[in-house]
Amino acid sequence: MLSLEDMLPRDHRARIVWSFVKTLDLEPLYEKIVVTKRTVGRNSIAPEILVSLWLLATLDGIGTARELGRRCETDIAYLWTLGNVTVNYHTLSDFRVENGAFLEKTLVDTVASLVAQGLVPLETIAQDGMRVRASAGSSSFRRKPTLESLQQQAQAHVDRLKKESENECDRSAGDARRQAAVERASRERQERLDEALRQFEELSKQRESRRKGDGEKTRVSTTDPDARNMKMANGGFDPAFNVQFATDADSRVIVAVDVINSGTDSGQMAPMHEKVCSTYDKTPKAQLVDSAYATKGDVKTVESKGTEVVSTIPRGSVLESKGKDPHAQQPGESDEYTAFRARMAKEEYKELYKTRPSVAEFPNADCRNRNLRQFKVRGLVKVKAVALWHAVAFNFTRMVNLGALAI
C-alpha cells in the first residue's frame, strides 16, 4: 500500500549515504563498463548503487556479500537504495574487493576537500596498527614438504577434472554449472598452493639470513598465503593482517590507510609519513606514535623532513633501571634521535602524547564496533579493499559530525 519512498524516513542514513555517493567522482567505475554488440550479456548495475549499498552495509556492520544480498531482499533501506534493480551476492562480492584504487582515491579526494575547507588541518597526525584476524586457521600453516605434496595433489585433481569435462559433452545446464564451480574451486586451491610455495621461498630466505637454520622452520598458510601468525590483543597468536591508520589529530579523520602482513609496527612510521606528505603536499608538524614505531631509522627520516616525532622513549625504563637518563644522548645515535629524546623530557610533549589514544585508537575501536574483527576475504589486495571501505565509512560519520554533509 505504501511506496519505498514513503516507508523510508526522511532523515534516514541511507538518504545521506546516497547524497554523499552522488558527489563522488564515479568516472573510474563507469570506465570499467564495456558495451559491445558481439557479446551477449545483461545491463550493468549503476556504480552509485553498488557503492551506496556497500557503504551503508559497512556502516551497519555487515561483513559478507551473502548477508548484504539477504538485506537487499528484506530491508527497506537497501530496497530503497536499489530502486527496481536486482543484485546477487556474486556481483556484490566482486565489486567489494575489485575497486581498491577507486576507494583509495575516494578517501584522498574527500580528505583533500576537508583540508581545503579548513576542517582537517593536518598539523598533527597519529598512527596506530590494528591486527585483524585473517580468513585462515592456524592449522593451515604448513612447511615446504607438505606444501609440495599438496600442490602435486591439487594439480592432479585439476588435470582429472579437465579430462572429465572434455569427455562429458552431453550434460544439462545445471550439471555444467556445478562442474564449472568444482573446477573453479580446484584451480583457485592450486593457485593458492603455488603462491604459498613462492612465499615460502621468500620467507625462508629472510629467516635464514637472520638466524642460520631458521629457514627450514618456515610455515605458510595454504588457505591465505598472505596471512601471518601475529600476537593479538588477547595475548594469543592467530593468522592476521596489520591494518595501519593515520588520523588527523584535530578532526579525527583517517587520512591514510595501509595493510601489511608483518606482526610488528617497527619500520611503518616513515612510509606512512611519506604517504601523507606526498598525497596532500603538506608536512605535518608532529606525528604521534607508540614506542614500537620509534626506531632510530624512522625517527631520523621523519625528523629530517620537518616533523617532530612524539612518542615514549623505546627501552626508557631499562635505561632508568640502570641509572641512566633516557632523555640523554646515547652512543651511536643520530642528531635527530637525540633531539627526539630531549624533546620528550618536556611536559608539553608529554601532555601532547597523552592525546594519542583518543586520536589513533578511536578509528580502530569504531571499525571493530562495525564488525572489523575478522576479514572474510583472502589476500592482501582484497583485505586492503575491505579496510578502505571501513576507512571511507568512518570518515563519512566524521564528515556528518563536522557538518561537512547535510543531514
VENGIRA-V92501 format. One record per residue. N is the residue number from 1. RES is the residue in one letter. SS is DSSP state (@ for helix, = for strand, . for the rest). PHI is phi in radians with two decimals (* if undefined). PSI is psi in whole degrees, 0 to 359 (NA if undefined). Layout:
n: (N & N)
res: (RES & RES)
ss: (SS & SS)
phi: (PHI & PHI)
psi: (PSI & PSI)
This chain:
n: (1 & 2 & 3 & 4 & 5 & 6 & 7 & 8 & 9 & 10 & 11 & 12 & 13 & 14 & 15 & 16 & 17 & 18 & 19 & 20 & 21 & 22 & 23 & 24 & 25 & 26 & 27 & 28 & 29 & 30 & 31 & 32 & 33 & 34 & 35 & 36 & 37 & 38 & 39 & 40 & 41 & 42 & 43 & 44 & 45 & 46 & 47 & 48 & 49 & 50 & 51 & 52 & 53 & 54 & 55 & 56 & 57 & 58 & 59 & 60 & 61 & 62 & 63 & 64 & 65 & 66 & 67 & 68 & 69 & 70 & 71 & 72 & 73 & 74 & 75 & 76 & 77 & 78 & 79 & 80 & 81 & 82 & 83 & 84 & 85 & 86 & 87 & 88 & 89 & 90 & 91 & 92 & 93 & 94 & 95 & 96 & 97 & 98 & 99 & 100 & 101 & 102 & 103 & 104 & 105 & 106 & 107 & 108 & 109 & 110 & 111 & 112 & 113 & 114 & 115 & 116 & 117 & 118 & 119 & 120 & 121 & 122 & 123 & 124 & 125 & 126 & 127 & 128 & 129 & 130 & 131 & 132 & 133 & 134 & 135 & 136 & 137 & 138 & 139 & 140 & 141 & 142 & 143 & 144 & 145 & 146 & 147 & 148 & 149 & 150 & 151 & 152 & 153 & 154 & 155 & 156 & 157 & 158 & 159 & 160 & 161 & 162 & 163 & 164 & 165 & 166 & 167 & 168 & 169 & 170 & 171 & 172 & 173 & 174 & 175 & 176 & 177 & 178 & 179 & 180 & 181 & 182 & 183 & 184 & 185 & 186 & 187 & 188 & 189 & 190 & 191 & 192 & 193 & 194 & 195 & 196 & 197 & 198 & 199 & 200 & 201 & 202 & 203 & 204 & 205 & 206 & 207 & 208 & 209 & 210 & 211 & 212 & 213 & 214 & 215 & 216 & 217 & 218 & 219 & 220 & 221 & 222 & 223 & 224 & 225 & 226 & 227 & 228 & 229 & 230 & 231 & 232 & 233 & 234 & 235 & 236 & 237 & 238 & 239 & 240 & 241 & 242 & 243 & 244 & 245 & 246 & 247 & 248 & 249 & 250 & 251 & 252 & 253 & 254 & 255 & 256 & 257 & 258 & 259 & 260 & 261 & 262 & 263 & 264 & 265 & 266 & 267 & 268 & 269 & 270 & 271 & 272 & 273 & 274 & 275 & 276 & 277 & 278 & 279 & 280 & 281 & 282 & 283 & 284 & 285 & 286 & 287 & 288 & 289 & 290 & 291 & 292 & 293 & 294 & 295 & 296 & 297 & 298 & 299 & 300 & 301 & 302 & 303 & 304 & 305 & 306 & 307 & 308 & 309 & 310 & 311 & 312 & 313 & 314 & 315 & 316 & 317 & 318 & 319 & 320 & 321 & 322 & 323 & 324 & 325 & 326 & 327 & 328 & 329 & 330 & 331 & 332 & 333 & 334 & 335 & 336 & 337 & 338 & 339 & 340 & 341 & 342 & 343 & 344 & 345 & 346 & 347 & 348 & 349 & 350 & 351 & 352 & 353 & 354 & 355 & 356 & 357 & 358 & 359 & 360 & 361 & 362 & 363 & 364 & 365 & 366 & 367 & 368 & 369 & 370 & 371 & 372 & 373 & 374 & 375 & 376 & 377 & 378 & 379 & 380 & 381 & 382 & 383 & 384 & 385 & 386 & 387 & 388 & 389 & 390 & 391 & 392 & 393 & 394 & 395 & 396 & 397 & 398 & 399 & 400 & 401 & 402 & 403 & 404 & 405 & 406 & 407)
res: (M & L & S & L & E & D & M & L & P & R & D & H & R & A & R & I & V & W & S & F & V & K & T & L & D & L & E & P & L & Y & E & K & I & V & V & T & K & R & T & V & G & R & N & S & I & A & P & E & I & L & V & S & L & W & L & L & A & T & L & D & G & I & G & T & A & R & E & L & G & R & R & C & E & T & D & I & A & Y & L & W & T & L & G & N & V & T & V & N & Y & H & T & L & S & D & F & R & V & E & N & G & A & F & L & E & K & T & L & V & D & T & V & A & S & L & V & A & Q & G & L & V & P & L & E & T & I & A & Q & D & G & M & R & V & R & A & S & A & G & S & S & S & F & R & R & K & P & T & L & E & S & L & Q & Q & Q & A & Q & A & H & V & D & R & L & K & K & E & S & E & N & E & C & D & R & S & A & G & D & A & R & R & Q & A & A & V & E & R & A & S & R & E & R & Q & E & R & L & D & E & A & L & R & Q & F & E & E & L & S & K & Q & R & E & S & R & R & K & G & D & G & E & K & T & R & V & S & T & T & D & P & D & A & R & N & M & K & M & A & N & G & G & F & D & P & A & F & N & V & Q & F & A & T & D & A & D & S & R & V & I & V & A & V & D & V & I & N & S & G & T & D & S & G & Q & M & A & P & M & H & E & K & V & C & S & T & Y & D & K & T & P & K & A & Q & L & V & D & S & A & Y & A & T & K & G & D & V & K & T & V & E & S & K & G & T & E & V & V & S & T & I & P & R & G & S & V & L & E & S & K & G & K & D & P & H & A & Q & Q & P & G & E & S & D & E & Y & T & A & F & R & A & R & M & A & K & E & E & Y & K & E & L & Y & K & T & R & P & S & V & A & E & F & P & N & A & D & C & R & N & R & N & L & R & Q & F & K & V & R & G & L & V & K & V & K & A & V & A & L & W & H & A & V & A & F & N & F & T & R & M & V & N & L & G & A & L & A & I)
ss: (. & . & . & @ & @ & @ & @ & . & . & . & . & . & @ & @ & @ & @ & @ & @ & @ & @ & @ & @ & . & . & . & . & @ & @ & @ & @ & . & . & . & . & . & . & . & . & . & . & . & . & . & . & . & . & @ & @ & @ & @ & @ & @ & @ & @ & @ & @ & @ & @ & @ & . & . & . & . & . & @ & @ & @ & @ & @ & @ & @ & @ & @ & @ & . & @ & @ & @ & @ & @ & @ & @ & . & . & . & . & . & . & @ & @ & @ & @ & @ & @ & @ & @ & @ & . & . & @ & @ & @ & @ & @ & @ & @ & @ & @ & @ & @ & @ & @ & @ & @ & @ & @ & . & . & . & . & . & . & . & = & = & = & = & = & = & = & = & = & = & . & . & . & . & @ & @ & @ & = & = & . & @ & @ & @ & @ & @ & @ & @ & @ & @ & @ & @ & @ & @ & @ & @ & @ & @ & @ & @ & @ & @ & @ & @ & @ & . & . & . & . & . & @ & @ & @ & @ & @ & @ & @ & @ & @ & @ & @ & @ & @ & @ & @ & @ & @ & @ & @ & @ & @ & @ & @ & @ & @ & @ & @ & @ & @ & @ & @ & @ & @ & @ & @ & @ & @ & @ & . & . & . & . & @ & @ & @ & . & . & = & = & . & . & . & . & . & . & = & = & = & = & . & . & . & . & . & = & = & = & = & = & = & = & = & = & = & = & = & . & . & . & . & . & = & = & = & = & = & = & = & . & . & . & . & . & . & . & . & @ & @ & @ & @ & @ & @ & @ & @ & @ & @ & @ & @ & . & . & . & . & . & = & = & = & . & . & . & . & . & . & . & @ & @ & @ & @ & @ & @ & @ & @ & @ & . & . & . & = & = & = & . & . & . & . & . & @ & @ & @ & @ & @ & @ & . & . & . & . & . & . & . & . & . & . & . & . & . & @ & @ & @ & @ & @ & @ & @ & @ & @ & . & . & . & @ & @ & @ & @ & @ & @ & @ & . & . & @ & @ & @ & @ & @ & @ & @ & @ & @ & @ & @ & @ & @ & @ & . & . & . & . & = & . & . & . & . & . & @ & @ & @ & @ & @ & @ & @ & @ & @ & @ & @ & @ & @ & @ & @ & @ & @ & @ & @ & @ & @ & @ & . & . & . & . & . & .)
phi: (* & -2.06 & -1.45 & -1.06 & -1.07 & -1.35 & -1.39 & -1.54 & -0.97 & -1.09 & -1.76 & -1.18 & -1.06 & -1.05 & -1.20 & -1.18 & -1.04 & -1.08 & -1.11 & -1.13 & -1.09 & -1.15 & -1.53 & -1.39 & -1.45 & -1.70 & -1.00 & -1.03 & -1.35 & -1.19 & -1.15 & -1.34 & -1.40 & -1.90 & -1.88 & -2.51 & -1.52 & -1.53 & -1.96 & -1.38 & -2.75 & -2.34 & -1.07 & -1.37 & -1.44 & -1.00 & -0.97 & -1.11 & -1.21 & -1.18 & -1.10 & -1.12 & -1.05 & -1.29 & -1.17 & -1.15 & -1.12 & -1.13 & -1.11 & -1.53 & 1.36 & -1.49 & -1.88 & -2.31 & -1.19 & -1.11 & -1.15 & -1.10 & -1.03 & -1.17 & -1.10 & -1.21 & -1.86 & -2.21 & -1.60 & -1.05 & -1.06 & -1.33 & -1.13 & -1.10 & -1.11 & -1.25 & 1.20 & -1.76 & -1.52 & -1.91 & -2.54 & -1.88 & -1.21 & -1.09 & -1.10 & -1.10 & -1.11 & -1.12 & -1.11 & -1.06 & -1.85 & -1.71 & -2.21 & -1.07 & -1.11 & -1.11 & -1.12 & -1.15 & -1.12 & -1.08 & -1.04 & -1.14 & -1.09 & -1.19 & -1.16 & -1.05 & -1.13 & -1.20 & -1.11 & -1.11 & -1.44 & 1.44 & -1.47 & -2.13 & -1.30 & 0.98 & -1.42 & -2.32 & -2.12 & -2.21 & -2.20 & -2.65 & -1.88 & -2.31 & -1.49 & -2.06 & -1.03 & -1.53 & -1.50 & -2.77 & -1.75 & -1.08 & -1.28 & -1.43 & -1.44 & -2.25 & -1.53 & -1.01 & -1.01 & -1.19 & -1.06 & -1.14 & -1.13 & -1.15 & -1.13 & -1.12 & -1.13 & -1.14 & -1.10 & -1.12 & -1.16 & -1.09 & -1.09 & -1.14 & -1.14 & -1.08 & -1.13 & -1.13 & -1.15 & -1.23 & -1.46 & -1.81 & -1.55 & -1.68 & -2.34 & -1.24 & -1.07 & -1.11 & -1.10 & -1.10 & -1.15 & -1.12 & -1.12 & -1.10 & -1.16 & -1.11 & -1.13 & -1.11 & -1.07 & -1.18 & -1.12 & -1.12 & -1.14 & -1.09 & -1.10 & -1.13 & -1.21 & -1.07 & -1.18 & -1.08 & -1.15 & -1.11 & -1.21 & -1.04 & -1.05 & -1.17 & -1.15 & -1.15 & -1.14 & -1.10 & -1.20 & -1.15 & -1.19 & -1.42 & -2.65 & -1.11 & 1.63 & -1.33 & -1.04 & -1.22 & -1.49 & -1.08 & -2.24 & -2.29 & -1.30 & -1.44 & -1.50 & -2.44 & -1.03 & -1.38 & -1.28 & -2.35 & -1.23 & -2.28 & -1.33 & -1.67 & -1.10 & -1.46 & 1.61 & -1.57 & -2.06 & -2.51 & -1.09 & -2.74 & -2.17 & -1.90 & -1.56 & -1.91 & -2.01 & -1.93 & -2.19 & -1.25 & -1.26 & -1.44 & -1.77 & 1.02 & -1.83 & -1.26 & -1.86 & -2.74 & -2.35 & -2.57 & -2.31 & -2.19 & -1.99 & -1.88 & -1.36 & -2.00 & -1.54 & -1.06 & 1.51 & -1.76 & -1.27 & -1.10 & -1.06 & -1.19 & -1.07 & -1.12 & -1.10 & -1.15 & -1.12 & -1.27 & -1.26 & -1.87 & 0.93 & -2.61 & -1.79 & -1.08 & -1.37 & -2.54 & -2.27 & -1.64 & -2.52 & -1.49 & -1.13 & -1.10 & -1.43 & -1.40 & -1.33 & -1.08 & -1.18 & -1.22 & -1.09 & -1.08 & -1.13 & -1.20 & -1.13 & -1.17 & -1.67 & 1.77 & -1.90 & -1.47 & -1.45 & -2.09 & -2.82 & -1.29 & -1.36 & -1.01 & 1.05 & -1.11 & -1.17 & -1.16 & -1.12 & -1.14 & -1.14 & -1.65 & 1.40 & -1.82 & -1.52 & -1.17 & -1.68 & -1.61 & -1.07 & -1.88 & -1.06 & 1.40 & -1.81 & -1.31 & -1.11 & -1.11 & -1.25 & -1.12 & -1.11 & -1.10 & -1.02 & -1.14 & -1.08 & -1.31 & -1.50 & -1.47 & -1.10 & -1.11 & -1.38 & -1.13 & -1.18 & -1.10 & -1.14 & -1.12 & -1.46 & -0.99 & -1.01 & -1.21 & -1.71 & -1.30 & -1.61 & -1.09 & -1.13 & -1.05 & -1.12 & -1.12 & -1.16 & -1.12 & -1.14 & -1.69 & 1.41 & -1.50 & -2.00 & -2.65 & -1.26 & -1.74 & -2.04 & -2.18 & 1.71 & -1.04 & -1.11 & -1.22 & -1.09 & -1.14 & -1.03 & -1.13 & -1.06 & -1.20 & -1.01 & -1.17 & -1.16 & -1.12 & -1.12 & -1.08 & -1.13 & -1.03 & -1.15 & -1.18 & -1.12 & -1.10 & -1.16 & -1.44 & 1.43 & -1.46 & -2.17 & -1.31 & -1.77)
psi: (337 & 149 & 161 & 325 & 322 & 330 & 336 & 122 & 148 & 330 & 17 & 147 & 330 & 325 & 321 & 319 & 314 & 318 & 320 & 314 & 324 & 342 & 350 & 157 & 102 & 7 & 320 & 328 & 323 & 329 & 338 & 343 & 119 & 129 & 126 & 146 & 347 & 340 & 130 & 131 & 200 & 167 & 140 & 152 & 135 & 131 & 326 & 332 & 313 & 320 & 316 & 319 & 312 & 327 & 317 & 320 & 320 & 319 & 328 & 1 & 22 & 123 & 356 & 153 & 326 & 317 & 318 & 320 & 321 & 319 & 328 & 351 & 346 & 327 & 134 & 318 & 318 & 325 & 320 & 318 & 321 & 329 & 236 & 12 & 143 & 149 & 144 & 166 & 336 & 314 & 317 & 317 & 314 & 317 & 323 & 321 & 352 & 4 & 42 & 320 & 319 & 317 & 319 & 320 & 320 & 316 & 312 & 315 & 318 & 320 & 318 & 322 & 319 & 325 & 316 & 329 & 353 & 10 & 335 & 98 & 336 & 33 & 321 & 130 & 155 & 144 & 140 & 154 & 148 & 118 & 122 & 132 & 142 & 167 & 64 & 152 & 159 & 330 & 351 & 354 & 122 & 157 & 175 & 313 & 319 & 320 & 317 & 319 & 316 & 324 & 317 & 319 & 319 & 319 & 318 & 322 & 317 & 317 & 319 & 319 & 322 & 316 & 319 & 322 & 322 & 328 & 337 & 93 & 327 & 89 & 151 & 164 & 321 & 316 & 320 & 319 & 318 & 318 & 320 & 322 & 320 & 316 & 320 & 316 & 321 & 318 & 318 & 322 & 318 & 318 & 321 & 321 & 323 & 316 & 323 & 318 & 321 & 315 & 330 & 316 & 317 & 313 & 321 & 324 & 318 & 316 & 323 & 324 & 331 & 322 & 123 & 133 & 348 & 336 & 324 & 340 & 357 & 139 & 143 & 143 & 134 & 344 & 313 & 95 & 338 & 342 & 152 & 148 & 124 & 152 & 124 & 176 & 334 & 3 & 348 & 180 & 134 & 155 & 129 & 174 & 157 & 107 & 126 & 123 & 137 & 128 & 138 & 132 & 331 & 319 & 347 & 40 & 135 & 125 & 343 & 149 & 142 & 156 & 128 & 164 & 37 & 135 & 354 & 150 & 356 & 131 & 5 & 351 & 312 & 315 & 320 & 321 & 316 & 321 & 316 & 315 & 315 & 328 & 316 & 2 & 43 & 138 & 118 & 152 & 331 & 150 & 120 & 124 & 162 & 175 & 339 & 330 & 335 & 59 & 159 & 320 & 315 & 321 & 317 & 317 & 312 & 317 & 323 & 342 & 4 & 9 & 132 & 126 & 129 & 113 & 167 & 156 & 122 & 133 & 26 & 320 & 328 & 317 & 320 & 322 & 337 & 7 & 16 & 155 & 115 & 345 & 0 & 154 & 137 & 155 & 137 & 10 & 160 & 165 & 325 & 320 & 325 & 318 & 322 & 316 & 311 & 322 & 319 & 1 & 346 & 142 & 323 & 324 & 329 & 320 & 321 & 320 & 330 & 342 & 351 & 312 & 320 & 341 & 303 & 325 & 350 & 309 & 328 & 311 & 319 & 317 & 322 & 321 & 337 & 24 & 20 & 72 & 332 & 131 & 139 & 1 & 167 & 147 & 144 & 321 & 312 & 321 & 318 & 323 & 316 & 318 & 323 & 323 & 317 & 322 & 317 & 319 & 317 & 314 & 328 & 314 & 323 & 322 & 322 & 314 & 328 & 356 & 15 & 347 & 139 & 140 & NA)
